[in-house]
C-alpha cells in the first residue's frame, strides 16, 4: 500500500486537510484546534459561528440533523481533497429511562448520531478518495457497546446508547465497503469527558481525551479499519 492510503501518516511538510463536524464547542472544537495548531488545514463544520478561529481553520455551515445540509456541504466541497473526516457531532437526548422515552426525541438522536455520519460518509467519500490519508473517524461511545456499555453505567439514556450501537455497526459496515478503495474507518470512544454533554461530574479532561484521540487518528492504518478503541488506546468490545 502506498503513502496515499491510511497505511502511513504524512510527514509534517505533507499535512493536508481534516474535516471535523460539531467543531464549534466541546470535543469537536478541541480536536479542530489541535489539528490547526499542528499545521493542518481544518474544515470546521458547525451550525454556529467559530469566533477567534485560527487562520488555518475554515468554517463551513453544517446541520447534521438536516440531510439537505449534509448534501449541500458535499457539493460545496466538490473537488476538495480531504485526508481525514471526523464525525464528531452528536446529541445525548433524554436520560430519564424507559418511562420518559418519547418517539420524537429518540428519532432525533438516531438521526444525528447514527444516520448523519453515514450521510457524511456518502457525501464526502470522493473527497477522501482524493486525499492522502483516506481515514473516516466516527466518535462513538462505550455506552453503545453491547458487551461493556452497562457494566458500570446505569444511566437511562436509551436513545443515546442505541444510536452509538448503531454507529458502531455503521463503522464495521463502512470499513467493509471502503476496504477495496483504501479508506480506513474506525470508531473511537472519547471517555466520559467534561463537556456540556458529559457534565461537570465527568472524569476525563477534554484536553486529555482530544490528545489521546488525535494520537490514535494520526497513527491509524488500514490494519485498524473496523476497530473500536478508547482515547487511552484500549480496545473496546463491541
C-alpha positions, 0 to 999 in steps of 0.5 A: 500500500502506498503513502496515499492510503491510511497505511502511513501518516504524512510527514509534517511538510505533507499535512493536508486537510481534516474535516471535523463536524460539531467543531464549534464547542466541546470535543469537536472544537478541541480536536479542530484546534489541535489539528490547526495548531499542528499545521493542518488545514481544518474544515470546521463544520458547525451550525454556529459561528467559530469566533477567534478561529485560527487562520488555518481553520475554515468554517463551513455551515453544517446541520447534521440533523438536516440531510439537505445540509449534509448534501449541500456541504458535499457539493460545496466541497466538490473537488476538495481533497480531504485526508481525514473526516471526523464525525464528531457531532452528536446529541445525548437526548433524554436520560430519564429511562424507559418511562420518559422515552418519547418517539420524537426525541429518540428519532432525533438522536438516531438521526444525528448520531447514527444516520448523519455520519453515514450521510457524511460518509456518502457525501464526502467519500470522493473527497477522501478518495482524493486525499492522502490519508483516506481515514473516516473517524466516527466518535462513538461511545462505550455506552453503545457497546453491547458487551461493556456499555452497562457494566458500570453505567446505569444511566437511562439514556436509551436513545443515546446508547442505541444510536452509538450501537448503531454507529458502531455497526455503521463503522464495521459496515463502512470499513467493509465497503471502503476496504477495496478503495483504501479508506480506513474507518474506525470508531473511537470512544472519547471517555466520559469527558467534561463537556456540556454533554458529559457534565461537570461530574465527568472524569476525563479532561477534554484536553486529555481525551482530544490528545489521546484521540488525535494520537490514535487518528494520526497513527491509524492504518488500514490494519485498524479499519473496523476497530473500536478503541478508547482515547487511552488506546484500549480496545473496546468490545463491541 
